[in-house]
Amino acid sequence: MRPLSDLRVLAVTVFLAGPFLSMTLARLGAEVIKVEIPGRGDPVRGNGPFAGPDGIHSEQRSEKHIATRFLKRSQGVRSVTLNLRTEKGRELFLEMARQSDVVLENLAPGSMTRLGLGYDDVAAVNPGVIYASISGYGQTGPYADQPAHDPQIQGMSGLMDINGEPDGPPTRVGFYIGDLVTPMFASTAILAALREKERTGKGAYLDVSMMDTLTSLMLMENLEEDLAAGIPLRAGNNSRSGPTGQYHASDGAIIITAASDDQWRRLCNAIGTPELIEDERFARYQIRSENAEPARTEVQKRIGKMTRAEALECLSAGDVPCAPVRTVPEILTDPHFRDRGALRPMRNAAYNGEVDEVVAGFPVLFDGQPLPDVPGAPALGQHNAEVFGELCGVDEEGLAKLRDDGVI
């Protein structure tokens, strides 16, 4: 199944947020053309290690050796090189945009407009285009012109203020959450805009902000109420409002969820402390929230006397949500993910081969099946001839002139 197989996407995307959106649409079947700077490409291409037909190395040994970060982030796209600062480069871009359904970019706000390739420029040749811009703070507002990557957005959005130990400093989430969650909202908005276009024939400009995204997710929690009640915003590996959290068995850590009165009752029965159910400190959810630390202390007393396997067995038997806290190597070797297609072999399109690493697959099954594999990430400009030939009518002689003129 390739549900977006009739969609063409033109992408000027770099680093992570834009490429992740491009890759998501490619996995869903869209044709994605990635426009890169001649001779340089996406900055991530220069960040080793590099994988090629003879394995993974710290240095880039040939054009067939591609940075593993790029291989993870650009599966399924076609790469063309184009100098957008030249008149001919802009002309070719607009011709490709004229024939595209979606244009994506995640450069600094205003960059594409200054090149003469902003939404208004593209809409002039393709009125129905869906044009999406991802940026740190958005295209408008007091912070719009400030440079930002994921770490700055985690700090500015307030996310770090609620992450970390209660008596410790604000802490960054351990992966680039802003760079990865924001494209998910962008993809939803793109599909919604395409649906609207089916009804009205009108295109749309989508201004997608990483800070807006992270702040909106944080505010799904009752942060204002917790502040008013004196509940610390940072709770480390535990819930801010109850006994849900990490517990330490004699040989490892587990995570337990007890987020309702019924789950608390099941937890108390499973660990052999039914008397805690009637304890006035823990009788109801709101009271347990006010007495979260004593509740956790009581649970930890029992869990600490068990091995991790024993704790998980008794909790599972009592229908208590629980799981071990696992390491990354444990995840990478878990057959569950391969069975569902959530982990796939890493592919390198420069030599049409597999790399001795894995990449994440699309995390949704369609009719019980994972989406089909997409080609690996391409070498820089690998698709110049076919894309410029198909969309712009450029033949071999024309390609040679474009190269000589520094356009591609």
C-alpha atoms as a printed R data frame, in Angstrom:
    type eleno elety resid chain resno       x       y       z
1   ATOM     1    CA   MET     A     1   0.000   0.000   0.000
2   ATOM     2    CA   ARG     A     2   1.286   3.435  -1.003
3   ATOM     3    CA   PRO     A     3  -1.575   5.798  -0.063
4   ATOM     4    CA   LEU     A     4   0.165   8.987  -1.276
5   ATOM     5    CA   SER     A     5   1.504   7.560  -4.530
6   ATOM     6    CA   ASP     A     6  -0.186  10.309  -6.579
7   ATOM     7    CA   LEU     A     7   1.509  13.096  -4.612
8   ATOM     8    CA   ARG     A     8   4.626  15.003  -5.668
9   ATOM     9    CA   VAL     A     9   6.550  16.921  -3.017
10  ATOM    10    CA   LEU     A    10   9.350  19.427  -3.612
11  ATOM    11    CA   ALA     A    11  11.495  19.826  -0.502
12  ATOM    12    CA   VAL     A    12  14.183  22.307   0.511
13  ATOM    13    CA   THR     A    13  14.817  20.655   3.847
14  ATOM    14    CA   VAL     A    14  17.908  20.366   6.039
15  ATOM    15    CA   PHE     A    15  19.076  18.905   9.358
16  ATOM    16    CA   LEU     A    16  16.182  16.953  10.943
17  ATOM    17    CA   ALA     A    17  12.713  18.532  11.162
18  ATOM    18    CA   GLY     A    18  12.268  19.128   7.423
19  ATOM    19    CA   PRO     A    19  13.911  15.878   6.307
20  ATOM    20    CA   PHE     A    20  11.805  13.883   8.779
21  ATOM    21    CA   LEU     A    21   8.663  15.390   7.252
22  ATOM    22    CA   SER     A    22   9.960  14.664   3.732
23  ATOM    23    CA   MET     A    23  10.756  11.078   4.702
24  ATOM    24    CA   THR     A    24   7.360  10.578   6.334
25  ATOM    25    CA   LEU     A    25   5.565  11.579   3.131
26  ATOM    26    CA   ALA     A    26   7.934   9.407   1.062
27  ATOM    27    CA   ARG     A    27   7.213   6.391   3.246
28  ATOM    28    CA   LEU     A    28   3.519   6.960   2.635
29  ATOM    29    CA   GLY     A    29   4.192   6.722  -1.098
30  ATOM    30    CA   ALA     A    30   4.728  10.327  -2.186
31  ATOM    31    CA   GLU     A    31   7.395  11.209  -4.737
32  ATOM    32    CA   VAL     A    32   9.708  13.527  -2.798
33  ATOM    33    CA   ILE     A    33  12.341  15.581  -4.621
34  ATOM    34    CA   LYS     A    34  14.955  16.949  -2.240
35  ATOM    35    CA   VAL     A    35  16.711  20.094  -3.500
36  ATOM    36    CA   GLU     A    36  20.289  20.407  -2.193
37  ATOM    37    CA   ILE     A    37  23.168  22.849  -2.563
38  ATOM    38    CA   PRO     A    38  25.588  21.748  -5.316
39  ATOM    39    CA   GLY     A    39  28.784  20.270  -3.935
40  ATOM    40    CA   ARG     A    40  27.575  20.429  -0.314
41  ATOM    41    CA   GLY     A    41  24.039  19.223   0.115
42  ATOM    42    CA   ASP     A    42  22.223  18.916   3.417
43  ATOM    43    CA   PRO     A    43  24.687  19.840   6.218
44  ATOM    44    CA   VAL     A    44  24.041  16.457   7.837
45  ATOM    45    CA   ARG     A    45  25.788  14.794   4.881
46  ATOM    46    CA   GLY     A    46  29.096  15.950   6.362
47  ATOM    47    CA   ASN     A    47  28.510  14.489   9.829
48  ATOM    48    CA   GLY     A    48  30.080  11.016   9.931
49  ATOM    49    CA   PRO     A    49  30.351   8.123  10.271
50  ATOM    50    CA   PHE     A    50  29.824   7.215   6.630
51  ATOM    51    CA   ALA     A    51  28.399   3.950   5.298
52  ATOM    52    CA   GLY     A    52  29.347   2.480   1.936
53  ATOM    53    CA   PRO     A    53  29.701  -0.850   0.154
54  ATOM    54    CA   ASP     A    54  32.750  -1.733   2.287
55  ATOM    55    CA   GLY     A    55  31.175  -0.936   5.642
56  ATOM    56    CA   ILE     A    56  31.077   2.040   8.005
57  ATOM    57    CA   HIS     A    57  34.048   4.387   8.358
58  ATOM    58    CA   SER     A    58  34.880   7.650  10.097
59  ATOM    59    CA   GLU     A    59  35.856   9.284   6.795
60  ATOM    60    CA   GLN     A    60  33.905   9.579   3.559
61  ATOM    61    CA   ARG     A    61  35.820   7.333   1.157
62  ATOM    62    CA   SER     A    62  33.741   7.884  -1.979
63  ATOM    63    CA   GLU     A    63  30.456   9.255  -3.286
64  ATOM    64    CA   LYS     A    64  28.893   5.928  -2.357
65  ATOM    65    CA   HIS     A    65  29.725   6.505   1.307
66  ATOM    66    CA   ILE     A    66  26.840   8.450   2.888
67  ATOM    67    CA   ALA     A    67  26.577   9.735   6.446
68  ATOM    68    CA   THR     A    68  24.520   7.334   8.543
69  ATOM    69    CA   ARG     A    69  22.534  10.276   9.939
70  ATOM    70    CA   PHE     A    70  21.504  11.180   6.407
71  ATOM    71    CA   LEU     A    71  20.666   7.547   5.664
72  ATOM    72    CA   LYS     A    72  18.334   7.491   8.671
73  ATOM    73    CA   ARG     A    73  16.616  10.780   7.830
74  ATOM    74    CA   SER     A    74  16.224  10.780   4.045
75  ATOM    75    CA   GLN     A    75  14.934   7.355   3.051
76  ATOM    76    CA   GLY     A    76  12.841   7.290  -0.085
77  ATOM    77    CA   VAL     A    77  13.649  10.757  -1.440
78  ATOM    78    CA   ARG     A    78  15.228  11.725  -4.767
79  ATOM    79    CA   SER     A    79  18.164  14.138  -4.591
80  ATOM    80    CA   VAL     A    80  18.795  16.949  -7.053
81  ATOM    81    CA   THR     A    81  21.334  19.752  -6.745
82  ATOM    82    CA   LEU     A    82  20.334  23.289  -7.587
83  ATOM    83    CA   ASN     A    83  21.869  26.675  -6.883
84  ATOM    84    CA   LEU     A    84  18.795  28.693  -5.950
85  ATOM    85    CA   ARG     A    85  20.787  31.936  -5.968
86  ATOM    86    CA   THR     A    86  21.091  31.796  -9.757
87  ATOM    87    CA   GLU     A    87  18.363  32.917 -12.145
88  ATOM    88    CA   LYS     A    88  18.379  29.574 -13.928
89  ATOM    89    CA   GLY     A    89  18.231  27.744 -10.608
90  ATOM    90    CA   ARG     A    90  15.136  29.700  -9.585
91  ATOM    91    CA   GLU     A    91  13.591  29.076 -12.992
92  ATOM    92    CA   LEU     A    92  14.082  25.316 -12.683
93  ATOM    93    CA   PHE     A    93  12.777  25.297  -9.118
94  ATOM    94    CA   LEU     A    94   9.594  27.129 -10.107
95  ATOM    95    CA   GLU     A    95   9.073  24.748 -13.010
96  ATOM    96    CA   MET     A    96   9.314  21.781 -10.623
97  ATOM    97    CA   ALA     A    97   7.071  23.581  -8.119
98  ATOM    98    CA   ARG     A    98   4.502  24.190 -10.858
99  ATOM    99    CA   GLN     A    99   4.200  20.429 -11.248
100 ATOM   100    CA   SER     A   100   4.216  19.615  -7.527
101 ATOM   101    CA   ASP     A   101   1.378  19.255  -5.042
102 ATOM   102    CA   VAL     A   102   3.365  20.239  -1.969
103 ATOM   103    CA   VAL     A   103   6.421  22.420  -1.327
104 ATOM   104    CA   LEU     A   104   8.295  22.025   1.966
105 ATOM   105    CA   GLU     A   105  11.065  24.133   3.481
106 ATOM   106    CA   ASN     A   106  12.672  24.565   6.882
107 ATOM   107    CA   LEU     A   107  15.224  27.283   6.237
108 ATOM   108    CA   ALA     A   108  15.445  30.426   8.375
109 ATOM   109    CA   PRO     A   109  12.206  32.441   8.130
110 ATOM   110    CA   GLY     A   110  12.149  34.624   5.037
111 ATOM   111    CA   SER     A   111  14.981  32.787   3.267
112 ATOM   112    CA   MET     A   112  12.843  31.356   0.489
113 ATOM   113    CA   THR     A   113  11.031  34.665  -0.014
114 ATOM   114    CA   ARG     A   114  14.344  36.507  -0.354
115 ATOM   115    CA   LEU     A   115  15.313  33.985  -3.042
116 ATOM   116    CA   GLY     A   116  12.108  34.738  -4.913
117 ATOM   117    CA   LEU     A   117  10.757  31.277  -4.077
118 ATOM   118    CA   GLY     A   118   8.362  31.967  -1.201
119 ATOM   119    CA   TYR     A   119   4.704  30.996  -1.099
120 ATOM   120    CA   ASP     A   120   3.514  33.946  -3.189
121 ATOM   121    CA   ASP     A   121   6.138  33.226  -5.863
122 ATOM   122    CA   VAL     A   122   5.222  29.549  -6.072
123 ATOM   123    CA   ALA     A   123   1.468  30.204  -5.878
124 ATOM   124    CA   ALA     A   124   1.813  32.535  -8.868
125 ATOM   125    CA   VAL     A   125   2.723  29.523 -11.032
126 ATOM   126    CA   ASN     A   126   0.773  26.921  -9.037
127 ATOM   127    CA   PRO     A   127  -2.262  28.463  -7.269
128 ATOM   128    CA   GLY     A   128  -3.275  25.131  -5.726
129 ATOM   129    CA   VAL     A   129   0.059  24.412  -4.058
130 ATOM   130    CA   ILE     A   130   0.271  23.442  -0.393
131 ATOM   131    CA   TYR     A   131   3.369  25.232   0.890
132 ATOM   132    CA   ALA     A   132   4.638  24.295   4.377
133 ATOM   133    CA   SER     A   133   7.358  26.141   6.297
134 ATOM   134    CA   ILE     A   134   8.818  24.688   9.495
135 ATOM   135    CA   SER     A   135  10.812  26.987  11.741
136 ATOM   136    CA   GLY     A   136  11.810  27.358  15.371
137 ATOM   137    CA   TYR     A   137   9.520  30.205  16.393
138 ATOM   138    CA   GLY     A   138   7.270  30.579  13.368
139 ATOM   139    CA   GLN     A   139   7.255  33.065  10.500
140 ATOM   140    CA   THR     A   140   5.769  35.860  12.632
141 ATOM   141    CA   GLY     A   141   6.040  37.134  16.189
142 ATOM   142    CA   PRO     A   142   8.777  38.751  18.307
143 ATOM   143    CA   TYR     A   143  11.102  35.727  18.109
144 ATOM   144    CA   ALA     A   144  10.650  34.901  14.420
145 ATOM   145    CA   ASP     A   145  14.107  36.056  13.344
146 ATOM   146    CA   GLN     A   146  16.029  34.383  16.156
147 ATOM   147    CA   PRO     A   147  18.104  31.367  15.049
148 ATOM   148    CA   ALA     A   148  16.946  28.168  16.708
149 ATOM   149    CA   HIS     A   149  17.483  24.443  16.698
150 ATOM   150    CA   ASP     A   150  15.850  21.851  18.914
151 ATOM   151    CA   PRO     A   151  17.916  22.590  22.082
152 ATOM   152    CA   GLN     A   152  16.981  26.276  22.015
153 ATOM   153    CA   ILE     A   153  13.323  25.430  21.480
154 ATOM   154    CA   GLN     A   154  13.306  22.953  24.363
155 ATOM   155    CA   GLY     A   155  14.607  25.736  26.587
156 ATOM   156    CA   MET     A   156  12.345  28.497  25.278
157 ATOM   157    CA   SER     A   157   9.163  26.411  25.196
158 ATOM   158    CA   GLY     A   158   9.347  25.570  28.904
159 ATOM   159    CA   LEU     A   159   9.794  21.861  28.235
160 ATOM   160    CA   MET     A   160  13.072  21.731  30.147
161 ATOM   161    CA   ASP     A   161  11.390  23.319  33.165
162 ATOM   162    CA   ILE     A   162   9.174  20.258  33.611
163 ATOM   163    CA   ASN     A   163  11.888  17.703  32.813
164 ATOM   164    CA   GLY     A   164  14.457  16.482  35.328
165 ATOM   165    CA   GLU     A   165  14.688  15.606  38.992
166 ATOM   166    CA   PRO     A   166  12.731  17.737  41.507
167 ATOM   167    CA   ASP     A   167  15.907  18.957  43.211
168 ATOM   168    CA   GLY     A   168  17.933  19.172  40.004
169 ATOM   169    CA   PRO     A   169  18.239  21.661  37.163
170 ATOM   170    CA   PRO     A   170  15.957  21.840  34.126
171 ATOM   171    CA   THR     A   171  16.877  18.994  31.769
172 ATOM   172    CA   ARG     A   172  16.709  18.558  28.004
173 ATOM   173    CA   VAL     A   173  14.791  15.562  26.638
174 ATOM   174    CA   GLY     A   174  17.334  12.989  25.468
175 ATOM   175    CA   PHE     A   175  16.396  13.133  21.779
176 ATOM   176    CA   TYR     A   176  15.381  15.936  19.409
177 ATOM   177    CA   ILE     A   177  11.727  15.924  20.347
178 ATOM   178    CA   GLY     A   178  10.922  19.308  18.774
179 ATOM   179    CA   ASP     A   179  12.538  18.314  15.496
180 ATOM   180    CA   LEU     A   180  10.539  15.085  15.396
181 ATOM   181    CA   VAL     A   181   7.114  15.934  16.804
182 ATOM   182    CA   THR     A   182   6.694  19.174  14.842
183 ATOM   183    CA   PRO     A   183   6.820  17.383  11.443
184 ATOM   184    CA   MET     A   184   4.047  15.071  12.642
185 ATOM   185    CA   PHE     A   185   1.756  18.079  13.099
186 ATOM   186    CA   ALA     A   186   2.978  19.420   9.762
187 ATOM   187    CA   SER     A   187   2.089  16.189   7.965
188 ATOM   188    CA   THR     A   188  -1.395  16.229   9.510
189 ATOM   189    CA   ALA     A   189  -1.862  19.830   8.407
190 ATOM   190    CA   ILE     A   190  -0.636  19.037   4.878
191 ATOM   191    CA   LEU     A   191  -3.109  16.182   4.511
192 ATOM   192    CA   ALA     A   192  -5.900  18.385   5.888
193 ATOM   193    CA   ALA     A   193  -4.983  21.147   3.413
194 ATOM   194    CA   LEU     A   194  -4.992  18.654   0.549
195 ATOM   195    CA   ARG     A   195  -8.457  17.500   1.624
196 ATOM   196    CA   GLU     A   196  -9.641  21.126   1.687
197 ATOM   197    CA   LYS     A   197  -8.150  21.626  -1.768
198 ATOM   198    CA   GLU     A   198 -10.270  18.736  -3.053
199 ATOM   199    CA   ARG     A   199 -13.363  20.668  -1.967
200 ATOM   200    CA   THR     A   200 -12.381  24.211  -2.898
201 ATOM   201    CA   GLY     A   201  -9.475  23.963  -5.337
202 ATOM   202    CA   LYS     A   202  -7.515  26.401  -3.160
203 ATOM   203    CA   GLY     A   203  -3.967  25.933  -1.982
204 ATOM   204    CA   ALA     A   204  -2.650  26.941   1.439
205 ATOM   205    CA   TYR     A   205   0.360  28.277   3.270
206 ATOM   206    CA   LEU     A   206   1.207  26.383   6.478
207 ATOM   207    CA   ASP     A   207   3.355  28.126   9.104
208 ATOM   208    CA   VAL     A   208   4.557  25.381  11.474
209 ATOM   209    CA   SER     A   209   6.414  26.418  14.633
210 ATOM   210    CA   MET     A   210   8.496  24.091  16.785
211 ATOM   211    CA   MET     A   211   7.944  26.235  19.892
212 ATOM   212    CA   ASP     A   212   4.176  26.348  19.371
213 ATOM   213    CA   THR     A   213   4.200  22.579  18.996
214 ATOM   214    CA   LEU     A   214   6.131  21.791  22.173
215 ATOM   215    CA   THR     A   215   4.231  24.331  24.249
216 ATOM   216    CA   SER     A   216   0.885  22.991  23.041
217 ATOM   217    CA   LEU     A   217   1.899  19.471  24.059
218 ATOM   218    CA   MET     A   218   3.041  20.602  27.516
219 ATOM   219    CA   LEU     A   219  -0.213  22.399  28.144
220 ATOM   220    CA   MET     A   220  -2.110  19.139  27.801
221 ATOM   221    CA   GLU     A   221  -1.115  18.746  31.470
222 ATOM   222    CA   ASN     A   222  -2.618  20.777  34.321
223 ATOM   223    CA   LEU     A   223   0.533  22.805  34.855
224 ATOM   224    CA   GLU     A   224  -1.246  25.917  36.082
225 ATOM   225    CA   GLU     A   225  -3.270  23.944  38.655
226 ATOM   226    CA   ASP     A   226  -0.195  22.063  39.832
227 ATOM   227    CA   LEU     A   227   1.735  25.302  40.304
228 ATOM   228    CA   ALA     A   228  -1.144  26.753  42.301
229 ATOM   229    CA   ALA     A   229  -1.247  23.608  44.444
230 ATOM   230    CA   GLY     A   230   2.492  23.693  45.082
231 ATOM   231    CA   ILE     A   231   3.168  20.477  43.152
232 ATOM   232    CA   PRO     A   232   6.723  20.509  41.702
233 ATOM   233    CA   LEU     A   233   6.805  20.623  37.920
234 ATOM   234    CA   ARG     A   234   9.857  18.354  37.751
235 ATOM   235    CA   ALA     A   235   9.354  14.811  38.994
236 ATOM   236    CA   GLY     A   236  12.180  12.902  37.317
237 ATOM   237    CA   ASN     A   237  11.067   9.400  36.424
238 ATOM   238    CA   ASN     A   238   7.892   9.645  38.485
239 ATOM   239    CA   SER     A   239   4.489  11.181  37.935
240 ATOM   240    CA   ARG     A   240   3.975  14.625  39.403
241 ATOM   241    CA   SER     A   241   0.585  13.618  40.791
242 ATOM   242    CA   GLY     A   242   0.676  10.072  42.093
243 ATOM   243    CA   PRO     A   243   2.514   6.775  42.544
244 ATOM   244    CA   THR     A   244   3.066   6.179  38.830
245 ATOM   245    CA   GLY     A   245   6.793   6.020  38.115
246 ATOM   246    CA   GLN     A   246  10.064   4.115  38.299
247 ATOM   247    CA   TYR     A   247  10.744   1.566  41.028
248 ATOM   248    CA   HIS     A   248  13.890  -0.364  41.785
249 ATOM   249    CA   ALA     A   249  13.810  -4.118  42.197
250 ATOM   250    CA   SER     A   250  16.882  -5.876  43.583
251 ATOM   251    CA   ASP     A   251  18.420  -6.269  40.117
252 ATOM   252    CA   GLY     A   252  16.940  -3.541  37.936
253 ATOM   253    CA   ALA     A   253  14.334  -0.850  37.404
254 ATOM   254    CA   ILE     A   254  10.704  -1.127  36.325
255 ATOM   255    CA   ILE     A   255   7.980   1.364  35.464
256 ATOM   256    CA   ILE     A   256   4.542   1.065  37.074
257 ATOM   257    CA   THR     A   257   1.395   2.997  36.189
258 ATOM   258    CA   ALA     A   258  -1.274   3.573  38.844
259 ATOM   259    CA   ALA     A   259  -3.139   6.532  37.392
260 ATOM   260    CA   SER     A   260  -6.640   5.774  38.671
261 ATOM   261    CA   ASP     A   261  -8.319   4.488  41.822
262 ATOM   262    CA   ASP     A   262  -8.899   1.111  40.191
263 ATOM   263    CA   GLN     A   263  -5.244   0.745  39.144
264 ATOM   264    CA   TRP     A   264  -4.138   1.718  42.663
265 ATOM   265    CA   ARG     A   265  -6.344  -1.012  44.139
266 ATOM   266    CA   ARG     A   266  -4.929  -3.582  41.736
267 ATOM   267    CA   LEU     A   267  -1.369  -2.491  42.543
268 ATOM   268    CA   CYS     A   268  -1.911  -2.760  46.299
269 ATOM   269    CA   ASN     A   269  -3.418  -6.236  45.962
270 ATOM   270    CA   ALA     A   270  -0.670  -7.411  43.588
271 ATOM   271    CA   ILE     A   271   2.172  -6.481  45.971
272 ATOM   272    CA   GLY     A   272   0.353  -7.853  49.047
273 ATOM   273    CA   THR     A   273  -0.593  -4.572  50.742
274 ATOM   274    CA   PRO     A   274  -4.399  -4.400  50.544
275 ATOM   275    CA   GLU     A   275  -4.416  -2.257  53.700
276 ATOM   276    CA   LEU     A   276  -3.056   0.660  51.654
277 ATOM   277    CA   ILE     A   277  -6.317   0.795  49.704
278 ATOM   278    CA   GLU     A   278  -8.178   2.054  52.758
279 ATOM   279    CA   ASP     A   279  -5.328   4.190  54.083
280 ATOM   280    CA   GLU     A   280  -6.757   7.703  54.376
281 ATOM   281    CA   ARG     A   281  -3.608   9.138  52.741
282 ATOM   282    CA   PHE     A   282  -4.239   7.184  49.534
283 ATOM   283    CA   ALA     A   283  -7.999   6.598  49.441
284 ATOM   284    CA   ARG     A   284  -8.725   8.728  46.361
285 ATOM   285    CA   TYR     A   285  -6.781  10.004  43.365
286 ATOM   286    CA   GLN     A   286  -6.644  13.627  44.511
287 ATOM   287    CA   ILE     A   287  -5.499  12.666  48.004
288 ATOM   288    CA   ARG     A   288  -2.840  10.328  46.573
289 ATOM   289    CA   SER     A   289  -1.631  13.215  44.414
290 ATOM   290    CA   GLU     A   290  -1.062  15.233  47.567
291 ATOM   291    CA   ASN     A   291   0.703  12.261  49.180
292 ATOM   292    CA   ALA     A   292   2.594  10.959  46.155
293 ATOM   293    CA   GLU     A   293   5.919  10.500  47.946
294 ATOM   294    CA   PRO     A   294   4.525   8.426  50.851
295 ATOM   295    CA   ALA     A   295   2.612   6.289  48.324
296 ATOM   296    CA   ARG     A   296   5.770   5.691  46.300
297 ATOM   297    CA   THR     A   297   7.710   4.865  49.452
298 ATOM   298    CA   GLU     A   298   5.183   2.180  50.421
299 ATOM   299    CA   VAL     A   299   5.297   0.606  46.957
300 ATOM   300    CA   GLN     A   300   9.105   0.755  46.790
301 ATOM   301    CA   LYS     A   301   9.374  -1.160  50.101
302 ATOM   302    CA   ARG     A   302   7.685  -4.160  48.474
303 ATOM   303    CA   ILE     A   303   9.232  -3.898  45.018
304 ATOM   304    CA   GLY     A   304  12.731  -3.581  46.502
305 ATOM   305    CA   LYS     A   305  12.456  -7.045  48.029
306 ATOM   306    CA   MET     A   306  11.831  -8.688  44.640
307 ATOM   307    CA   THR     A   307  13.909  -9.336  41.579
308 ATOM   308    CA   ARG     A   308  12.797  -7.518  38.467
309 ATOM   309    CA   ALA     A   309  11.350 -10.721  37.022
310 ATOM   310    CA   GLU     A   310   9.416 -11.444  40.221
311 ATOM   311    CA   ALA     A   311   8.015  -7.933  40.377
312 ATOM   312    CA   LEU     A   312   6.913  -7.958  36.755
313 ATOM   313    CA   GLU     A   313   5.328 -11.400  37.166
314 ATOM   314    CA   CYS     A   314   3.239 -10.471  40.211
315 ATOM   315    CA   LEU     A   315   2.222  -7.106  38.773
316 ATOM   316    CA   SER     A   316   1.226  -8.607  35.424
317 ATOM   317    CA   ALA     A   317  -0.780 -11.296  37.205
318 ATOM   318    CA   GLY     A   318  -2.614  -8.522  39.033
319 ATOM   319    CA   ASP     A   319  -3.341  -6.639  35.775
320 ATOM   320    CA   VAL     A   320  -1.122  -3.719  36.770
321 ATOM   321    CA   PRO     A   321   0.489  -1.824  33.840
322 ATOM   322    CA   CYS     A   322   4.218  -2.393  34.183
323 ATOM   323    CA   ALA     A   323   7.368  -2.839  32.116
324 ATOM   324    CA   PRO     A   324  11.109  -3.147  32.576
325 ATOM   325    CA   VAL     A   325  13.333  -0.136  31.986
326 ATOM   326    CA   ARG     A   326  15.430  -1.345  29.073
327 ATOM   327    CA   THR     A   327  18.641  -0.328  27.385
328 ATOM   328    CA   VAL     A   328  19.010   0.715  23.749
329 ATOM   329    CA   PRO     A   329  20.882  -2.530  22.876
330 ATOM   330    CA   GLU     A   330  17.928  -4.492  24.264
331 ATOM   331    CA   ILE     A   331  15.576  -2.551  22.004
332 ATOM   332    CA   LEU     A   332  17.700  -3.083  18.905
333 ATOM   333    CA   THR     A   333  17.626  -6.862  19.354
334 ATOM   334    CA   ASP     A   334  13.955  -7.167  20.310
335 ATOM   335    CA   PRO     A   335  12.149  -9.347  17.705
336 ATOM   336    CA   HIS     A   336   8.889  -7.488  18.390
337 ATOM   337    CA   PHE     A   337  10.015  -4.512  16.308
338 ATOM   338    CA   ARG     A   338  11.153  -6.566  13.337
339 ATOM   339    CA   ASP     A   339   7.938  -8.570  13.418
340 ATOM   340    CA   ARG     A   340   5.939  -5.335  13.089
341 ATOM   341    CA   GLY     A   341   8.320  -3.706  10.616
342 ATOM   342    CA   ALA     A   342   9.185  -0.954  13.108
343 ATOM   343    CA   LEU     A   343  12.895  -1.597  12.535
344 ATOM   344    CA   ARG     A   344  14.177  -2.083   8.985
345 ATOM   345    CA   PRO     A   345  17.598  -2.618   7.454
346 ATOM   346    CA   MET     A   346  19.361   0.634   6.630
347 ATOM   347    CA   ARG     A   347  19.705   1.128   2.870
348 ATOM   348    CA   ASN     A   348  22.088   3.206   0.785
349 ATOM   349    CA   ALA     A   349  20.716   4.107  -2.646
350 ATOM   350    CA   ALA     A   350  24.140   5.172  -3.917
351 ATOM   351    CA   TYR     A   351  24.986   1.511  -4.423
352 ATOM   352    CA   ASN     A   352  21.541  -0.002  -3.823
353 ATOM   353    CA   GLY     A   353  22.696  -2.016  -0.846
354 ATOM   354    CA   GLU     A   354  22.066  -2.597   2.833
355 ATOM   355    CA   VAL     A   355  24.145  -1.218   5.709
356 ATOM   356    CA   ASP     A   356  24.885  -3.085   8.927
357 ATOM   357    CA   GLU     A   357  22.536  -0.854  10.938
358 ATOM   358    CA   VAL     A   358  18.790  -0.410  11.267
359 ATOM   359    CA   VAL     A   359  16.404   2.467  10.623
360 ATOM   360    CA   ALA     A   360  12.964   3.087  12.042
361 ATOM   361    CA   GLY     A   361  10.089   1.999   9.847
362 ATOM   362    CA   PHE     A   362   6.741   3.787   9.646
363 ATOM   363    CA   PRO     A   363   5.080   3.058  13.012
364 ATOM   364    CA   VAL     A   364   1.579   2.298  11.699
365 ATOM   365    CA   LEU     A   365   0.296  -0.930  10.167
366 ATOM   366    CA   PHE     A   366  -2.121  -0.611   7.247
367 ATOM   367    CA   ASP     A   367  -4.600  -3.491   7.138
368 ATOM   368    CA   GLY     A   368  -2.285  -5.397   9.461
369 ATOM   369    CA   GLN     A   369   0.783  -4.920   7.297
370 ATOM   370    CA   PRO     A   370   3.744  -2.511   7.456
371 ATOM   371    CA   LEU     A   371   4.216  -0.125   4.572
372 ATOM   372    CA   PRO     A   372   6.579  -1.402   1.869
373 ATOM   373    CA   ASP     A   373  10.255  -0.521   2.028
374 ATOM   374    CA   VAL     A   374  11.338   2.659   0.280
375 ATOM   375    CA   PRO     A   375  14.696   3.122  -1.463
376 ATOM   376    CA   GLY     A   376  17.624   4.114   0.698
377 ATOM   377    CA   ALA     A   377  18.808   7.687   0.998
378 ATOM   378    CA   PRO     A   378  20.527   8.913  -2.184
379 ATOM   379    CA   ALA     A   379  23.931  10.278  -3.023
380 ATOM   380    CA   LEU     A   380  24.092  14.030  -3.559
381 ATOM   381    CA   GLY     A   381  22.476  14.890  -6.899
382 ATOM   382    CA   GLN     A   382  21.899  11.233  -7.714
383 ATOM   383    CA   HIS     A   383  18.631  12.012  -9.525
384 ATOM   384    CA   ASN     A   384  19.620  15.151 -11.418
385 ATOM   385    CA   ALA     A   385  19.359  13.596 -14.857
386 ATOM   386    CA   GLU     A   386  16.029  11.865 -14.403
387 ATOM   387    CA   VAL     A   387  14.238  14.628 -12.446
388 ATOM   388    CA   PHE     A   388  15.383  17.562 -14.599
389 ATOM   389    CA   GLY     A   389  14.729  15.450 -17.669
390 ATOM   390    CA   GLU     A   390  11.229  14.408 -16.589
391 ATOM   391    CA   LEU     A   391  10.006  17.750 -15.232
392 ATOM   392    CA   CYS     A   392  12.060  20.399 -17.014
393 ATOM   393    CA   GLY     A   393  12.922  18.762 -20.351
394 ATOM   394    CA   VAL     A   394  16.669  19.044 -19.758
395 ATOM   395    CA   ASP     A   395  18.736  16.654 -21.907
396 ATOM   396    CA   GLU     A   396  22.333  15.496 -21.387
397 ATOM   397    CA   GLU     A   397  23.753  18.510 -23.201
398 ATOM   398    CA   GLY     A   398  21.604  20.792 -21.058
399 ATOM   399    CA   LEU     A   399  22.762  19.062 -17.883
400 ATOM   400    CA   ALA     A   400  26.373  19.549 -18.870
401 ATOM   401    CA   LYS     A   401  25.759  23.273 -19.404
402 ATOM   402    CA   LEU     A   402  23.981  23.564 -16.051
403 ATOM   403    CA   ARG     A   403  26.985  21.950 -14.378
404 ATOM   404    CA   ASP     A   404  29.429  24.210 -16.204
405 ATOM   405    CA   ASP     A   405  27.396  27.282 -15.222
406 ATOM   406    CA   GLY     A   406  27.322  26.262 -11.544
407 ATOM   407    CA   VAL     A   407  23.552  25.814 -11.504
408 ATOM   408    CA   ILE     A   408  23.561  22.150 -10.447
